Amino acid sequence: MRIHSRNVLYQSLFGACIFVFLFLLFYGHPDVGIEERVASRRIAELRDRLVQVETLNQQRLSDLAAARTELKYFFGTKHNASAANLTGLRDGSMYSASFPLFSSLGRDLTSPGIHHYMPHLVGHPEALKPRFKISERRLGVSLVIGIPTVKREKENYLLETLKSLIDGSTEEDRRDCLLVIFIAEPEDDSFVASTTKEIQKLYPEELKSGFIEVIAPPAAFYPDWNDLNPTFGDSHERAKWRTKQNLDYAFLWMYAYAKGTYFVQLEDDVITRAGYATTMKSFALSQKSNDWILLEFSSLGFIGKLFKSRDLMMLTNFILMFHRDKPVDWLLDHLLYTRVCNPEKDGKNCERMKDQVRLRFKPSLFQHIGIHSSLKGKLQKLKVMARQRCGPVVVGENRVELSVYPVGWGVWWWWWWF
């Protein structure tokens, strides 16, 4: 009896120790763990914001130095010019010689720029700013979401996309995010006006608060489409469509560059999940390494792609160099290949290297709903193959609640069985 009683006592003590251990493991000091995670994310967010500010500051200093050099050269040339040269200054014939931006005179090196990739922009400074804009000039946000939209042959999905994004955001998201609606119809004033009017009617408060901005590019930003040489056997219409898309994205990226820490590329025919903005920011800030180039929140096309804003100029330069040659998703893959792949190793190694800088969040935060493409006659039936259970999906006013198995039940089941 004594031996049996002793065994029961030992088993009881052992069971009590296990219980205390598991209780402390899962429930001990929860506030400390939460505070550490919050502090870690705030530090990571502050780090990214400081890097972005430093990048912008360096660019401003570079622009200021270039302007100072040009002004100094201009006034020096003017001061030393003869009467004949002064006549040339008056009629503008010495303009290119006086401003090294347009000529190699006056500086030893000529730096590449957008005019080398798009020579039709020379002499048209108005082509590099929106011809139409509704903006409260919001700056310093965590997340800028760019949504290009064009006139479709049949159904337009922009308002459904916009409603899903607004319904799926919190008040905090609306203070710390920016939605940029880019109406990419430079020669269709009626479409720009009608689309803007619909947004103003439905979301006046979001426009007034600066949560939503609407811009449209000038026609002068785009080249003469008659000079386009199609590649890969594409028709002229298809080559024009993908080339224009490249330029649309480039214009949007240049506009969004200085507005926030991260930039997300969307399309105008998607719906999202509740809490999408917080999820994207948390995923970006939770990365142990800051070497990533791209975070993907959808497996489809160019939807839900998140970049560091400071990388947008690198991306823009790469796209502009080859904007006539290939579509944007191909060029993005080439950029990743150029950055991380060793041509002396096989394709599998390259894919592994790209996967280290192109990280995918699961489950997908965005679902493609569009069927009629912006390319005339093209149908798109892209859908996320598996909709994992991850909370409500926002579709207009409807929220489909998806059940989630409670965390921790497995532990209690094991304890009860033991």
N, C-alpha and C positions, 0 to 999 in steps of 0.2 A: 504493500500500500504506500509505504514511504517513497519507494522508487517511482511508483506511478504518479504520486502527487508531485514529486520533484520534477518529473518529465513534463507534466501539465504546466507547472509553474514556469519552467524554462521556455516551453512553447509559447506561453502567454507573454512572457517578457520579450521573446524574440518577435512575436507578432506586434507588440506595442512599439518596439523599436522601428520595425519596418513602417508602421503606420505614421509615426512621428517623422521619419525620414521622408516619406512620400509627401506628407502634408507640407513640410518645410520646402521640399523641392518644388512643388507646384503652387503653393500659396504663401510661402514665407517671404516677407518683405516685398510685396508686389509694388509698393510705391517707389521703392529704390530702383527696381528694374525699369519701371516706366519712366522715371525721371532720367535715368541714364540714357535710355533710347531717345527720349525727347531732346536731351542735351546734345547727344551725338548727331541727330538730324539737324539741329539748329546750327551746330558748328559746321557741318558739311554744307548747309545752305549758305551760311555766311562766307565760307571759303569760295564757293562758286560765284557768289555775288561780287566778292572782292576781285577775283580774277577777271570777271566780265568788266568791272569798272576800270581796272588797270589796262585792259585791252583797249577800251574806248578812249581812255586818257592818252595812251601811246599813239593811237590813231589821230586824235585831235592835235597832239604836239607835232606829229609828222605833217599834218595838213597846214598847221600854222607856220612851221619852218619852211615848207614849200612856198606858201603865199608870201612870206617875208623875203625869200630869195628872189621870187619873181618880181616883186615890187622894187626891190633894191636894184635888180638888173634893169628893169624898165626905166626907173628914174636916172640911173647911171647912163643908160643909152641916150635918154632924152637930153641930159645935161651936156653930153659930149657930142651931140649930133650937130651936123652942119645945117645950114638953111635948107639945103636940098633934102636932107634927111628929115627935117621937121615937116616939110611938105608931105613926105612919105608917111609920117606919123598921123598927119591930119586925114589923109585919104585912106588910111588903114593898110597900106601896102607893107608896112613894117610890123604889123600886128604879130605875125607868127615869129618874127625874129625877136620881138620884145618879150614874148611870153613863151618860155621853154616848155610849157604844157603842150603846146602845139608844134614845137620844133625842137630839134636836138641842139640848136644854137644856145649857148649860155650855160650848158651843163655837160659834163663829160659823159654821163650815162643817161640813157632814156629808159625810164621805168615803164613796164607794160601796164596797161590799164584797159578799161572797158572799151575805149575807142579803137584798140587794136583788134578786138573780137567783133566789134560792131561799128565799123567805120562810118556808117550812115548817121551816127550820133554827133559827129564832129560839127561844131557850129550850132548845135541845137540843145542848149542847156535845159530848155523847158521839157525835153524828152525824159529827163531823169527826175521828175517829180510828178505826183498824181495830178491828173487834170481835174479830178473831182475828189473831194474828201470831206467826210464828216468825222470829226475827231475832237476829243477833249484833251488831247496831248498827254495821255497817261504814259508814265515811264516808271521804270524800276520794279516791274512786276516779276513774279517768279516764272509765270508761264504765259507765252504768247502763242495763240492757236490761229494758224492761217487757213482760211477756207476760200480757195479760188472757186468762182462759179461762172458759168457761161450759159448762153441761151441754148436750150436743147430743142430738138426738132419736135418732141412730143411732150413728155412730162417733166416738170421741174421739181426737184426734191429739196431745194435749199431751205425753205421755211420749215419743213419737217426736221431737217438736220439741225437747224438753229434752235427749234423748240426743244429737241432732245438734249442739246448741249446746255441750254438754260435750265430746263427742269432737272437735269442731273447734277447741277452745281449747287453749292451751299452759299450762304451769305459771305462767308470768308473767301470762298473761291472767287466770288464776283468782285471782291475788293483787291484780290491779288492775282487776277488773270486778265487777259485781254483777248477778245475775239476780233480778228481782222477779216472782214468780208471783202474779198478782192473780186470785183465785178470785171472780169477780163473780156470786155466787149468794147474795144477802143473806138469802134466806128458805129456803134449802135446807141445813140443817146437816149432813144425812147426806152430801150431795155434797162439801161442804167437808171433812168428816172423812175420807171415803174417798179423796179426791184427795190430801190431806195425808199420809195413811198410806202411799199408794203412793210418794210422793216421799221420805218418810222411809226407807222400805224400800230403795229403789234408790240413794239418794244421801245417806247419813248423814254422810259426810265433808265433802261440799260444803256441807251445812247447818251442820255444826259449825264449818267454817272461815269461814263468812260469805259464801261465794261465791253461795249461793242463799238468798233470803228468800221466805216465803209469807205473804200477807196476804189478808184478806177484809173487805169493807166492811159497815157496819151497815145494817139496813133503813131506819133513820131518815134516812139520807142521801138517799134517793129520795122523790119526791113521791107523792101519791095519783094513781095512774094513771087513775082515773075522771075526773079533772079535765083530762085531756089533750085538746087540740083538734087533730085530724089536719090536716096541710097537704098541698098538691099532690095531693089526691085519694087519698092513702094510706089504707089501712084502719087501724082503731084498733090492731090488733096490730103492723102494720109501723111505725106512728108510735111506738108504745111501744118497739119494738126499737131503732130508731135513736136515740131520745131517751135511752134507758138506756145505749146505747153511748157517747154523748157524755158522760154523767155518769160512766160507768166510767173513761173516759180522763182526765177532769178529776180524779177522786179519785186515780188512779195518778200523775198528774203532780205533784199537790200533795205526795204522799208522797215522790216521788223527787227533788223539787226541790233539796234541800240535801245530797244524797248523793254527787254526782259532778260532773265538768266537762261531760260530754256525756250526753245521754239518747237512747236508740234505742227507737222504738216497733215492736214485732213483733206477730204474731198467733200463735195456738196451733196452727197447722196449716201450718208451714213447715219446710224443711230448709235447711242452709247448707253453705258450703264451709270447708275447713280454713283456719285463719288469718284468719277473718272479723274478729275483734276488732282484731287488729293492722292489718289492711287499712283498717278504718274510721277508726281513730285516725290512721294515717299520712295518709289522704286529707284528713281535717279539718285536720291540722297543716300540710299542704303548700300550703294555700290562701294565695296572695299577699295577698289582701285579707280582712279579717275582717268584711266587710259581709254575708256570706251569712246567710240565715235558716234554710235547710233543705238538708240533703244527702240524696240519695236513693240507696239501695243496692238498690232493686228498683223495677221499673216498675209493679208491681201494687198496687192498693188503698192501704191504710195500712200497708204492710209495709216494714221497713227504712228508716224515716224518722228521721234523726239531727238533733237540735236542740242548741243550747247550753243547758245547764241554766238559765242565768240568763234565758232567753227563755220558760221554761215558764209563768211567771206571766202574761206577756202573752198567751200562747196559751190558758191556762186561762180568763182573763177573757173573751176573745173567744168561746170555745166556750160558756161559761156564759151569756153574754148572749143567745145564739141557740140554746141547746140544744134547745128545743122546736120550732124552725122548720126546720132543715136537718140532713142528715147531716154527719159530721165531715170527710169529704174535700171536700165542697162548701165548708164553712166555712173550711177551711185555704186553699183557692184564693181565697176572698173576702178573707182576711187578707192574702195576698200582693198582691192587687189594690189593697187599701186602702193598703198600704205603699209601692208603687212605681209604680203605673199613673197616667197622666195622663188624666183623662176627656175632655180636649179632643183627644186623639190616637186613632188607630185601634187595632183589636184586635191587629194585627200588632206594633205598637210595644209594646203592653202585654205580649204574650207574650215579646218580646225582653227587656223589663225584668224580668219574672218569672224568666226563665232566668238572669239575672245573680245572683239571690239564691237560686234553687232549682237546685242543681248536682247532676247525676246521674253516679254512678260506673258505669263499664262494664268488664267484664260484671257482670250481677246477682249479688249474693252470696246471695240467698235464692230458693228455689223453693217455690211454693205447692203443697201436696199434698192439701189438704182438698177434698172433694166435697160433703159435707153441711154446709150453713151452720148457724149458730146460730139463724137465723130458720127456724121450722118450715116445712117443705115447700120451702125454697129450695135449689137445687143450684148449686154454683159449680165451673166448669171452667176457672178461670184458670190459665194456665201462662205461664212466660217463653217467648217465641216463639223466641228463639235462645239456645242454651247455648254461649257462646264457650269456647274452649279456654283454661283458666286454672288448671289444677291439679286436685287431687282434690275431689270432691263427697262430703260426709259423709252417709251414709244408714245410721243404726244402726251396725252393725259393718262395713259394706261401704264401701270407698273405691274409687271409680272413677277411676283415673289417666288423665288427659288429656294427650297429648303436646304439647310446645311446641317449635317450631323454634328451634334454638340461636341466640342473639344473636351476631352477629359473623361467621357463615358467609358472608354476602353480601360482606363486606369481603375475606375471604381468596379467595373466588371471583374477585372483581374483580382482586385482586393477581396471582393465578395467570394470569388471562387476559392482563393487561398484560405 
